[in-house]
Amino acid sequence: MNKQITVTSPLLPPLEEFIPYLQKIWDSKWITNNGQFHRELEEKLCEYLGVKYISIFTNGTIPLITALQALRITGEVITTPYSFVATTHALWWNGIKPVFVDIDSKTLNLDPEKIERAITPKTTAIMPVHVYGYPCNIDAIQEVADKYGLKVIYDAAHAFGVRVNGESILNYGDMSTLSFHATKIYNTVEGGALVCHDEKTKQRIDYLKNFGFAGETEVVAPGINGKMDEMRAAYGLLNLKHVDEAIMHRQNVAKAYRVALKDVEGISFLDDIEGVRHNYSYFPIFVDETQYGMTRDELYFKLKDNGILGRRYFYPLISDFSTYRGLDSASKDNLPIANKVANSVICLPIYNTLNNEDVERIIEIIKA
Ligand SMILES: *Cc1c(COP(=O)(O)O)cnc(C)c1O
């Protein structure tokens, strides 16, 4: 049996670089609640990402829930079924009815043309996802939102560092959320963030993530505990120094896959888009079973038998999980493209320490 290759492996900073940070934390005895490293990480992330205001969180799900609270979203929200479950769960936790709209076959993100048809008098917002870090059609989505007076909250969990014509993708819509989970390109073990565009909103978010406390004895909202601690903020500062190198390595892996799989009949993949700074967070391939001569699941299990643990992200669709499948908008007829994509996708291993030999082995299995 060959050694196992997982779909991802966390970006870990050198341990010896972490020790001095820990020493500082031990010396100060300030281990959470807006400490020095927490403030420094927010500053450094604003610089790195090219955003004005960011609030860091304990994971990537609480900022989704908090964004909806901060903007007082209610009623119905239009969202994509082709994502990780947390996107829709955040709506549910706010008592909001998710309304699924199909994806565009090119971007794999919410299809702006179909959004308009799903709007009702109860619709208050749109929650799209930049899936695999590929930008949504931001202009068309904003146009629909403006026409109907809707807020736009992007789940940008996959889009760390992504830019469009030099501008951070996080600067579009009313807010964007990030995840710094171990499996994402940039991690703080667990962690996340909420990006907004003005100081008052940042203030409100900071209250909300700290139980609603606006002072020692004043609580201004039913907040939650979403704070990031000093250990993970320090770890995050360190990983920020290594993330560009990791992205460069991932880019080379993506290049190798693309060159090798270009002529394999029945296998397709996403290309780079001109003007976009990609982050290579995932490498999804799509299997056309009649052309390839094998179903997606057959290839998935063949890889698995060879120790290669690709993942079927995103399958099943969120709309197929028991919590959501009873909704009218969850029907297969409403989501033909999302269903087709979910039934053909495999995400191949891609991470900063994946070596050429392993990439070659994966390619050989797909080609054989
Ligand atoms: C990872 C992820 C989340 C959740 O982030 P956590 O940090 O795991 O809570 C939300 N949305 C999407 C699209 C994700 O991939």
The ligand as an SDF file (V2000), in Angstrom:
LIG
                    3D

 15 15  0  0  0  0  0  0  0  0999 V2000
  -14.7510   26.4020    5.8250 C   0  0  0  0  0  0  0  0  0  0  0  0
  -15.9830   27.0900    5.3930 C   0  0  0  0  0  0  0  0  0  0  0  0
  -16.8340   27.7520    6.2910 C   0  0  0  0  0  0  0  0  0  0  0  0
  -16.7400   27.5840    7.7790 C   0  0  0  0  0  0  0  0  0  0  0  0
  -15.5840   27.9480    8.3290 O   0  0  0  0  0  0  0  0  0  0  0  0
  -15.1170   27.3340    9.7340 P   0  0  0  0  0  0  0  0  0  0  0  0
  -13.9010   28.1420   10.0090 O   0  0  0  0  0  0  0  0  0  0  0  0
  -14.8440   25.8920    9.5190 O   0  0  0  0  0  0  0  0  0  0  0  0
  -16.2010   27.5780   10.7290 O   0  0  0  0  0  0  0  0  0  0  0  0
  -17.8840   28.4980    5.7970 C   0  0  0  0  0  0  0  0  0  0  0  0
  -18.1350   28.5610    4.4780 N   0  0  0  0  0  0  0  0  0  0  0  0
  -17.3790   27.9070    3.5810 C   0  0  0  0  0  0  0  0  0  0  0  0
  -17.6990   28.0500    2.1330 C   0  0  0  0  0  0  0  0  0  0  0  0
  -16.2880   27.1280    4.0020 C   0  0  0  0  0  0  0  0  0  0  0  0
  -15.5740   26.4550    3.0950 O   0  0  0  0  0  0  0  0  0  0  0  0
  1  2  1  0
  2  3  1  0
  2 14  2  0
  3  4  1  0
  3 10  2  0
  4  5  1  0
  5  6  1  0
  6  7  2  0
  6  8  1  0
  6  9  1  0
 10 11  1  0
 11 12  2  0
 12 13  1  0
 12 14  1  0
 14 15  1  0
M  END
$$$$
